[in-house]
Amino acid sequence: MGSKGVAYEAEQLARSSGLHIIFDKTVYEDTRSAGPATVLLVAVEKGSVLRLTNKKIAVKKIGYFTKEQLI
């Protein structure tokens, strides 16, 4: 079974952690799969700096997790 897209996978990560995700865009509709092993979804504490030694890797913040469900 393949990925259902970045938004779906981020929602699954949040739910498995007992959290909710708030996407940076009002509606985050990226339901496409990026293909096998092309995306790494990472959750870090607020204020943490994500450092990658390979400057060729694109990093994009898509949202944040919260304990409360915001509408």
N, C-alpha and C positions, 0 to 999 in steps of 0.2 A: 504494500500500500504506500503510495507516495504522499508527499506533502500537500497540504491544502492551501499553502501560501503563508507568507510572513505573519499576517494579522491573525490567522487561525492558530498558528504555532505559538505566537506570543500570548494569546488568550489561554491556550492550554498550559503554558508555563506559569502564568499568573494563577490560574485555577488550581493547579497542583500544589501551589505554595500557599493557598488560602487567601489569595489577593485578587485585586481587580486591576486591569490595565487601562490607562488613560493614554490614548494615542495623541501625538503632537498635532496632527491635523484633525479638523472637526470630524471628517469621515475618512478613515484609512481603509481604502478598498483594494489593497494589494492582495488579491486572492490567487495570483499566479504562483506556481512553483518556480524557483530559480534553477531547478535541476539538481541532480545528485551532488552532494558535497560542495555546493557553491556558496552556501550561506551558513554562518555561525551566529546563532542567536544567543546573546550574552546579557545577563542581568548583573548589575553592580550596584553597590550602595551609593546613594546620593552623595555627591562630593568626591567620590573616588575618581581617580584619573585612569582611564584605560590607555595603556601604552603598548603599542605594537612596534616591534623592532623592524618589521618589513614595511617601509613607507608606501609600498605599492598596493597595500590592502586598503580598500575603501571602508570607512566606518561611518555608519549613519544611526543617529539616535531616533527611535521611532515613538517613544513614549516613556511612561513611568508607571510603576506599580503603586497601589494604595490599598489600605485596609478597608476603606469605605467605598461603596459603590456610588460614584457620582453620575448624575443624570444630565 
